[in-house]
Amino acid sequence: MKVPTVLCRLSVPLAAALVFSTATQAEPATPQQIEQTGKAAEAYFAAHPEKLGEIVSTYLAEHPEFLVAAGESLRQRQQIAQQQAMVQNAVIHRDRLLAAGDPVVGPVDAKAAVVAFVEENCVNCNITQDLIHANPDVRFIFKKLPSAGSANKALQENVTLVKQIGFTNMPAFVVLPQEKDPVIQRISVMSGNVSADALIMAIQKAKG
């Protein structure tokens, strides 16, 4: 029976960890020793594929920290992927983000803009007057969202835009250059309890 490639690959670092975590050597294992052990493990599991799952299960049961680390790594990768997708969506909907018609503070030709999605009854929401005064060369755009029970249908377009960007928490912010084809690495998307320091860093990044 042929062992799946992914399991063979797993056997190398796992076998090395199994051997050297229980060994009582005076000196740390060398890369050559680890490689030799890995090759031996791969050959063993190729001949005894039924043993791999058993050994993996036993090892992980005795070392649950690996599962915790793997779960955290997966969560971080998912967050990064979600963040990248939201930035791409911000690029797609750039014109609507910067469109006129919403309350604005700052010059129309500013190098950078902070687009804030906030409830209609929220005055500034995380955008303090100090932050605005400290960045007179930044355009702050406030896109109002209807609060619970609101009958303001004119704000529904902003609700649609929030969904298209991918935000789920409010308030939400897109900080981006106002140039026509911005460098994607200079765009930031943030939501929830965003600090003034985080917004300042995003503004500096957007300015380039």
N, C-alpha and C positions, 0 to 999 in steps of 0.2 A: 504494500500500500504506500502510495506517495504522500508525504507530508505536504500540506499547502505551503506555498512560499512564505506567506506572512507568519506562519507558525515556526518555520525554520529560522526566519529572521529573529523572531522573538526568542528562540531557544538560545541563541548566542549570548546576548547580554544577561538573560535570566540564569543560564547555567553558570556563567561566570560569577554572578552575584551569589548563587547558591553555594558554589564551591568556596569562594573566598570570604563569604560572610561567616562560614563555620570553621574555616581553617585557622590554625594557630601558628602563623608564620612570623618569623622575627622581622622580615622585611616585607614591605608592600609588594603586591603582585606587579610584575612588569607588564607593559602592553603586549609583549610576545607571549607571556604566560596566559594572559586573558584571551588572546587570539587562539592559542592552542586549545585552551579549555572550551572555547566557543565552538571550534571546529569539531572537537570530540563530542560535544553535546549535540551538535547538529547531526552528526553521523549516528549517534545513539537514537535520537528521536526519529530519524529517517527509518531506522530498523524497528523501532518500537513506538509508532505514532500514538498508540493508545495511552502511553505513559505521560505524554506532554500535558494533556488537560488535567490529569490527576496531580502532577507536580506543581503546575501553575496554580491550581486551586489551593493546594496545601500551603504553598509559599505565600500567596496573597492573604490567606486566612491568618497566617502567622505575622505578616507584615502589612497590616491594613493601611499604614501610612502611604503606601504606594497607590492604593485606590483613592485616597484623599487627594494626593498630588495629581493623579490622573484626572480626577473630577474637576479640580481647580484649573488645570491646564485646559481642559475642554471648555470650561466656562469662559476662560479668558479668550480662547480662540473664537468662540461664538460671539463674544462682545466685540472683538475686533472686526469680525466679519459684518456684524450688524452696523457698526460705526462706519465702515467703509461703504456699505450699501446706502446709508443715509447721506453720506457726503456725495455719492454719485447722484442720488435723488435731488440733492440741493443744486447740483450743477444743472441737471435737467430742468428744474423749475426756477432757475436763477432769475429770469425776467419777472416772474410773478412775485418772487421774494422782494425784489427791488422796485416793483411797480409803485407808482404814485397812488395816492388815495387814502393812505393810512396816516395816523399822527406821526410826525417826524421831527426830530431835533438834530441839528447839525447841517453842514453844507451838502448840497445835492451832488457836488463833484468830489466828495471825499474819497480818499484812496480805499478806505475800508468801511464796511457797514455792519452794524449789529441789528439783526432782525429778531425781535422778541415777540413770541406768541404768548399773550397774557389774557386773563379773563377781563371782560369789559368793565368790571367794577374795580379792577386793580389799577392803582395809579401808575406805578412804575415797575413793581415786581422785580426785585433783584437789581434793577437798573437804578441805582441811587443818583441823586443830584450830584454828589461828589464825583461819581464815575463819569457822568456827563460833562461836568465842568473841567475835569482833568483831561478830557479827550475832546477838545473843541473841533478837532479835525476829523472826527468820526461821525458818520451818519447813523443815528439811532432810529429805527423804524419799529413802531409798535403796532402789531397786528392783533386786534382785539378778537377774543373768542367769546361766544355767548355763555353766560353763566347759567346755572341750573334754573329752569323755568323761564328763561329769557324768550321773548317773542321777536327778537331782532334777527330777522331772516337775512339781512344784509351781511351778517358776519359768517354765514354758512360757507362762503367761499374760503375763508380762512380755515375753517374746520376741515374742509376737503384738502387744503394744502398741507395741513398738519399730518393728515393720514397719508398723503402721498410722499411726504418726506420720511415718515416712519416713526414719528414721535408718539409715545404713549404716556409720558409724564409731563406735567405742566408746573411752572412755566417752561418754555422751550426756547432755545436760541440757535440761530445760525449766524456765525461770524465769518464774513467772506470779503475778498477784494471786490471792488465795484468794476474792475476792468472786464472787458467783454469775454475774454477767454482766460479765466483765472487759473493759476497753477493749483491743482487739486489738493496738494499738500498744505496749502495755505488756508484751507477751509476747515472750520470747526463746527461741530454740532454738539449741543449739550442740552440737558434737561434736568428738571427737578431742582434741588437745592444747590444751585450753582453759586459759587463764591465770587466776590468781586475780583479776587486775585486770578481766578480761572478765566474770567472774562477779559481781564487786562492782558493776560498771556495770549489769549486767542486773538485779541486786537493787534498785538504786536506781530504775531505770526501772519495775520492777514495783510498787514502793511508791507511785509517783506523786508 
